[in-house]
C-alpha cells in the first residue's frame, strides 16, 4: 500500500538553545513534584494506584457505569463494523482488526472481490493475541511497511503496552511468518524505510550521543541484509540541536525507488531535505516549512506551510518539482503549482495511485475529493460525486491502477467506504457502518462565534431537534487547536450512544491552532499568540451560552494532549464557564514540558521556557503554575497512561497532586498501559468511555 507521505516533522524534536541559561527552566524538585517525573517510580505508581482506587470507587460505583461500559464495548467490538483495509502492492487488501475475540487484534488479508461481499474471507497473517501469549509480551499493533513492488516482505511495528517506541521485525506475507534471520530492530523510537529488498535506511537510538534532545533519531544508517545492526553504515548525521532525522524513499508507479532523501528537522515545523547519492548529500531547494507528499509521473509533490515569493508560491499551496530536473540542477529547477486553496479551504490529505494524485480538500470544514492528472499541459483535476456536507478522507490508493478507497462520514451519518475509480471517476459505496445510535432525534448546525480580536470562529452543534433555548441542554464541547490538526465532522458510535441518544448536545469548535483553514490558521496561534486559541475557545463557549443552547451549569468540555492543555487553561482562566472538564493525557506543566517526555519537540508550537521572552508568555497560561487557592473550580476528571512516552504522565500527576494540595475535589485515572492513546486494547477503551460519560452525566445531566 502506497499512501502519500505525511508531514514528516510531526514527530520531530526541538532542542534547547545552548546560548540560553538553563536556570530559566525550573529544577526537577523546585515545585516539590519531581517524584511525578519518575515514570514507574514507586512513589508515583503508589500515588496513581491510590488515586485510581479512590476515583474508580465513585465512577464505577455509579449505577450507569456497567451499562455504559457494555454499550461502548458492544460498539467497539461489533463484528458488523467496516473492516479496516487498504490496497497492498500485490493487489490484495490488508488491514488490522480487533473484536471481542481478538482484543489485541489480527493483521489479515483478502481480495477486493471478497471484501466487497457481506462476509469477506480473510487470511490471518498475524494473530497479535496469540503472539503476545506465546512471547509473554504486551504487544500493541503499530502498523506495517511493505516493500514494493510486490508487497511480499513487510516490516511489522510492535509496541510494548502502547509506547511510541517500537520493535521492528521482517515478515514474509506468502509464508505467513516472520523471516528467519531477517531484519529485526529492537525497541526504540525509530524511523525505517526500505531502500532495496536487501537494504534499509534506519534512524534509531545507536547509543549515547546519537539522539536529539527529545529522544528522536539524529543519525541515519544504511543497514544491509545479514549485517549486524551495530555494523550498519552511517549515511547522514544531524545535530543534537536539530529535531529528528528521518529517511524518505520516493518510488515511481512501478514501485521502483527513484530517490533516497533525508529529512532533517530543525524545529517541529521546519525541515531541510537532502538527496542521497554517491557523493555527499545534496540539499534540496525547498523552504523550511514544507512537506513532501510523494512521487507521481516523475513529479515530486510537496505542500507549503509558508509563503515562497521567490517561486510565486504561497502558504497552503500544493506544488511539484520535476524530479529529474531537480537531481540534475537543484538550484535552477522550477516548481509548478498544483492547487492553491482559498482563505477558507485547506488540503487535508493526499494520496497517489498508479497515475493520479488524489486530494482531500475542505471548504469551511466540509470535505470534497479532487483527482489530479499530470500531462504536457500541466495539472488538471476532476471531482468525483460524493456526499456533500461531510468529511471526505482518503484511506488508501492502489499502486496497480487508479482505484481509491475513500471514507465519508458526518456527526450523524455513519461512515461509508467508497471505491472511487480515479480514471473514470465512478464512485461506488461498498461498505457502510450500521447506525450505532438513534440519530433521528438530533440535527447538525454550524455557527460562528467572534473571538476577542474579531476573528470569526466556526463551530458545529449536534443538538436535539426539540432543544429548548433556555440554557438547560447538557452540552459537551470538544476542541484541539494545535499542530495544524483539523477537527472535521466524524461519526462516533460510543459518543452518540452514551451522550446524544440520552438527550445530550455535542459541540466541536474549530479554533485557531488547528488546520481547518490551512497553515495560516495554525500560524495564528503559535508561540506568543497562543492565547488566541484559548480566546477562541472561550468565545465559542460564551456564544453557546448567549444563544441559550446551554449554560455554565450544563456546559462541559473535553480535550486530549494539546487539547488537554486547553482544558487546563480553561480550568484556570475561565472556570466560571464550565461545570465539567475532562482532561485527557494532558500537557499541564508548561514551564518544564521541554524537559519531560517528548516535550522538547514541541517548542516550535509553544515556545521555549528556557528563553526569557517566550517563558513570559508560557507562564501566563501554564495550568500548573496558575492553579490557585480560593477559586470556584469545577470538579475535573484527569486521565493519563503510565506508558505514554509522548506526553509524560507527570503532567496529569502534577495536576492531580496540586489540586489535592490546594484542597479541590477531582477525579483521576491512570491506565498502566495504553500509550498516548490512553488505552492499549478495546476493553480499556470501553472502560475509558464509560468513565468519561458517567462523569459527564453526573455533572451535566443529574
Secondary structure in CASP SS format (residue, H / E / C, confidence):
PFRMAT SS
TARGET T0000
AUTHOR 0000-0000-0000
METHOD secondary structure of the structure
MODEL  1
X C 1.00
X C 1.00
X C 1.00
X C 1.00
X C 1.00
X C 1.00
X C 1.00
X H 1.00
X H 1.00
X H 1.00
X H 1.00
X C 1.00
X C 1.00
X C 1.00
X C 1.00
X C 1.00
X C 1.00
X C 1.00
X C 1.00
X C 1.00
X C 1.00
X H 1.00
X H 1.00
X H 1.00
X C 1.00
X C 1.00
X C 1.00
X C 1.00
X C 1.00
X C 1.00
X C 1.00
X C 1.00
X C 1.00
X H 1.00
X H 1.00
X H 1.00
X H 1.00
X C 1.00
X C 1.00
X C 1.00
X C 1.00
X H 1.00
X H 1.00
X H 1.00
X H 1.00
X H 1.00
X H 1.00
X H 1.00
X H 1.00
X H 1.00
X H 1.00
X H 1.00
X H 1.00
X H 1.00
X H 1.00
X H 1.00
X H 1.00
X H 1.00
X H 1.00
X C 1.00
X C 1.00
X C 1.00
X C 1.00
X C 1.00
X H 1.00
X H 1.00
X H 1.00
X H 1.00
X H 1.00
X H 1.00
X H 1.00
X H 1.00
X H 1.00
X H 1.00
X H 1.00
X H 1.00
X H 1.00
X C 1.00
X C 1.00
X C 1.00
X C 1.00
X C 1.00
X C 1.00
X C 1.00
X C 1.00
X E 1.00
X E 1.00
X C 1.00
X C 1.00
X C 1.00
X C 1.00
X C 1.00
X E 1.00
X E 1.00
X E 1.00
X E 1.00
X E 1.00
X E 1.00
X E 1.00
X C 1.00
X C 1.00
X E 1.00
X E 1.00
X E 1.00
X E 1.00
X E 1.00
X E 1.00
X E 1.00
X E 1.00
X E 1.00
X C 1.00
X H 1.00
X H 1.00
X H 1.00
X H 1.00
X C 1.00
X C 1.00
X C 1.00
X C 1.00
X C 1.00
X C 1.00
X C 1.00
X E 1.00
X E 1.00
X E 1.00
X E 1.00
X E 1.00
X H 1.00
X H 1.00
X H 1.00
X H 1.00
X H 1.00
X H 1.00
X H 1.00
X H 1.00
X C 1.00
X C 1.00
X C 1.00
X E 1.00
X E 1.00
X E 1.00
X E 1.00
X E 1.00
X E 1.00
X E 1.00
X E 1.00
X C 1.00
X C 1.00
X C 1.00
X C 1.00
X C 1.00
X C 1.00
X E 1.00
X E 1.00
X E 1.00
X E 1.00
X E 1.00
X E 1.00
X E 1.00
X E 1.00
X C 1.00
X C 1.00
X C 1.00
X C 1.00
X C 1.00
X E 1.00
X E 1.00
X E 1.00
X E 1.00
X E 1.00
X E 1.00
X E 1.00
X C 1.00
X C 1.00
X C 1.00
X C 1.00
X E 1.00
X E 1.00
X C 1.00
X C 1.00
X C 1.00
X C 1.00
X C 1.00
X E 1.00
X E 1.00
X E 1.00
X E 1.00
X E 1.00
X C 1.00
X C 1.00
X E 1.00
X E 1.00
X E 1.00
X E 1.00
X E 1.00
X E 1.00
X C 1.00
X C 1.00
X E 1.00
X E 1.00
X E 1.00
X E 1.00
X E 1.00
X C 1.00
X C 1.00
X C 1.00
X C 1.00
X C 1.00
X C 1.00
X C 1.00
X E 1.00
X C 1.00
X C 1.00
X C 1.00
X C 1.00
X C 1.00
X E 1.00
X C 1.00
X E 1.00
X E 1.00
X E 1.00
X E 1.00
X E 1.00
X E 1.00
X C 1.00
X C 1.00
X C 1.00
X C 1.00
X H 1.00
X H 1.00
X H 1.00
X C 1.00
X E 1.00
X E 1.00
X E 1.00
X E 1.00
X E 1.00
X C 1.00
X C 1.00
X C 1.00
X C 1.00
X C 1.00
X C 1.00
X C 1.00
X E 1.00
X E 1.00
X E 1.00
X E 1.00
X E 1.00
X E 1.00
X E 1.00
X C 1.00
X C 1.00
X C 1.00
X C 1.00
X C 1.00
X E 1.00
X E 1.00
X E 1.00
X E 1.00
X E 1.00
X E 1.00
X E 1.00
X E 1.00
X E 1.00
X C 1.00
X C 1.00
X C 1.00
X C 1.00
X C 1.00
X E 1.00
X E 1.00
X E 1.00
X E 1.00
X E 1.00
X C 1.00
X C 1.00
X C 1.00
X C 1.00
X C 1.00
X C 1.00
X E 1.00
X E 1.00
X C 1.00
X C 1.00
X C 1.00
X C 1.00
X C 1.00
X C 1.00
X E 1.00
X E 1.00
X E 1.00
X E 1.00
X E 1.00
X E 1.00
X E 1.00
X C 1.00
X C 1.00
X E 1.00
X E 1.00
X E 1.00
X E 1.00
X E 1.00
X E 1.00
X C 1.00
X C 1.00
X C 1.00
X E 1.00
X H 1.00
X H 1.00
X H 1.00
X C 1.00
X E 1.00
X C 1.00
X C 1.00
X C 1.00
X C 1.00
X E 1.00
X E 1.00
X E 1.00
X E 1.00
X E 1.00
X H 1.00
X H 1.00
X H 1.00
X H 1.00
X H 1.00
X H 1.00
X C 1.00
X C 1.00
X C 1.00
X C 1.00
X C 1.00
X C 1.00
X C 1.00
X E 1.00
X E 1.00
X E 1.00
X E 1.00
X C 1.00
X C 1.00
X C 1.00
X C 1.00
X C 1.00
X E 1.00
X E 1.00
X E 1.00
X E 1.00
X E 1.00
X E 1.00
X E 1.00
X E 1.00
X C 1.00
X C 1.00
X C 1.00
X C 1.00
X E 1.00
X E 1.00
X E 1.00
X E 1.00
X E 1.00
X E 1.00
X E 1.00
X C 1.00
X C 1.00
X C 1.00
X E 1.00
X E 1.00
X E 1.00
X E 1.00
X E 1.00
X E 1.00
X E 1.00
X E 1.00
X E 1.00
X C 1.00
X C 1.00
X E 1.00
X E 1.00
X E 1.00
X E 1.00
X E 1.00
X C 1.00
X C 1.00
X C 1.00
X C 1.00
X C 1.00
X C 1.00
X C 1.00
X C 1.00
X E 1.00
X E 1.00
X E 1.00
X E 1.00
X E 1.00
X E 1.00
X E 1.00
X C 1.00
X C 1.00
X C 1.00
X C 1.00
X C 1.00
X E 1.00
X E 1.00
X E 1.00
X E 1.00
X E 1.00
X E 1.00
X E 1.00
X C 1.00
X C 1.00
X C 1.00
X C 1.00
X C 1.00
X C 1.00
X E 1.00
X E 1.00
X E 1.00
X E 1.00
X E 1.00
X E 1.00
X C 1.00
X C 1.00
X C 1.00
X C 1.00
X C 1.00
X E 1.00
X E 1.00
X E 1.00
X E 1.00
X E 1.00
X E 1.00
X C 1.00
X C 1.00
X C 1.00
X C 1.00
X C 1.00
X C 1.00
X H 1.00
X H 1.00
X H 1.00
X E 1.00
X E 1.00
X E 1.00
X E 1.00
X E 1.00
X E 1.00
X E 1.00
X E 1.00
X E 1.00
X C 1.00
X C 1.00
X C 1.00
X C 1.00
X C 1.00
X E 1.00
X E 1.00
X E 1.00
X E 1.00
X E 1.00
X E 1.00
X E 1.00
X E 1.00
X E 1.00
X C 1.00
X C 1.00
X C 1.00
X C 1.00
X C 1.00
X C 1.00
X C 1.00
X C 1.00
X C 1.00
X C 1.00
X E 1.00
X E 1.00
X E 1.00
X E 1.00
X C 1.00
X C 1.00
X C 1.00
X C 1.00
X C 1.00
X C 1.00
X C 1.00
X C 1.00
X C 1.00
X C 1.00
X C 1.00
X C 1.00
X C 1.00
X C 1.00
X H 1.00
X H 1.00
X H 1.00
X H 1.00
X H 1.00
X H 1.00
X C 1.00
X H 1.00
X H 1.00
X H 1.00
X C 1.00
X C 1.00
X E 1.00
X E 1.00
X E 1.00
X E 1.00
X E 1.00
X C 1.00
X C 1.00
X C 1.00
X C 1.00
X C 1.00
X C 1.00
X C 1.00
X C 1.00
X C 1.00
X H 1.00
X H 1.00
X H 1.00
X H 1.00
X H 1.00
X C 1.00
X C 1.00
X C 1.00
X H 1.00
X H 1.00
X H 1.00
X C 1.00
X H 1.00
X H 1.00
X H 1.00
X H 1.00
X H 1.00
X H 1.00
X H 1.00
X H 1.00
X H 1.00
X H 1.00
X H 1.00
X H 1.00
X H 1.00
X H 1.00
X H 1.00
X H 1.00
X C 1.00
X C 1.00
X C 1.00
X C 1.00
X C 1.00
X H 1.00
X H 1.00
X H 1.00
X E 1.00
X E 1.00
X E 1.00
X E 1.00
X E 1.00
X E 1.00
X C 1.00
X H 1.00
X H 1.00
X H 1.00
X H 1.00
X H 1.00
X H 1.00
X H 1.00
X H 1.00
X H 1.00
X H 1.00
X H 1.00
X H 1.00
X C 1.00
X H 1.00
X H 1.00
X H 1.00
X C 1.00
X C 1.00
X E 1.00
X E 1.00
X E 1.00
X E 1.00
X E 1.00
X C 1.00
X C 1.00
X C 1.00
X C 1.00
X C 1.00
X C 1.00
X C 1.00
X C 1.00
X H 1.00
X H 1.00
X H 1.00
X C 1.00
X C 1.00
X C 1.00
X H 1.00
X H 1.00
X H 1.00
X H 1.00
X H 1.00
X H 1.00
X H 1.00
X H 1.00
X C 1.00
X C 1.00
X C 1.00
X C 1.00
X C 1.00
X H 1.00
X H 1.00
X H 1.00
X H 1.00
X H 1.00
X H 1.00
X H 1.00
X H 1.00
X H 1.00
X H 1.00
X C 1.00
X H 1.00
X H 1.00
X H 1.00
X H 1.00
X C 1.00
X C 1.00
X C 1.00
X C 1.00
X C 1.00
X C 1.00
X C 1.00
X C 1.00
X C 1.00
X E 1.00
X E 1.00
X E 1.00
X E 1.00
X E 1.00
X E 1.00
X C 1.00
X C 1.00
X C 1.00
X C 1.00
X C 1.00
X C 1.00
X C 1.00
X C 1.00
X H 1.00
X H 1.00
X H 1.00
X H 1.00
X H 1.00
X H 1.00
X H 1.00
X H 1.00
X H 1.00
X H 1.00
X H 1.00
X H 1.00
X C 1.00
X C 1.00
X C 1.00
X C 1.00
X E 1.00
X E 1.00
X E 1.00
X E 1.00
X E 1.00
X E 1.00
X C 1.00
X C 1.00
X C 1.00
X H 1.00
X H 1.00
X H 1.00
X C 1.00
X C 1.00
X C 1.00
X C 1.00
X H 1.00
X H 1.00
X H 1.00
X H 1.00
X H 1.00
X H 1.00
X H 1.00
X H 1.00
X H 1.00
X H 1.00
X H 1.00
X H 1.00
X H 1.00
X H 1.00
X H 1.00
X H 1.00
X H 1.00
X H 1.00
X H 1.00
X H 1.00
X C 1.00
END
